[in-house]
Amino acid sequence: MIDPEQIKGWIAESLACDHVQVDGDGHHFEAVIVSPAFRGKSRVQQHQLVYAALGERMRADIHALSMKTFTPEDWQQAGRG
């Protein structure tokens, strides 16, 4: 069974991140990801970057992943940075 820390590690390995938080029960996961790579990209493009970072794991190991993506600037404006 996949745990949230594994997903966090996989994302951080492949995508430069300022912050990654993943919670879940082994089947359904929620992630908050802050990355400068998201600058200038639409929300869909940001999510595609995360899916690319997870690669085949998204199809084989992770059944459901909802995510909130932020640029570092958006994260600070949200009062979280």
Beta strands, then each sheet from edge to edge (+ up, - down):
strand 1: 19-24
strand 2: 28-34
strand 3: 64-70
sheet 1: 1+ 2- 3-
end
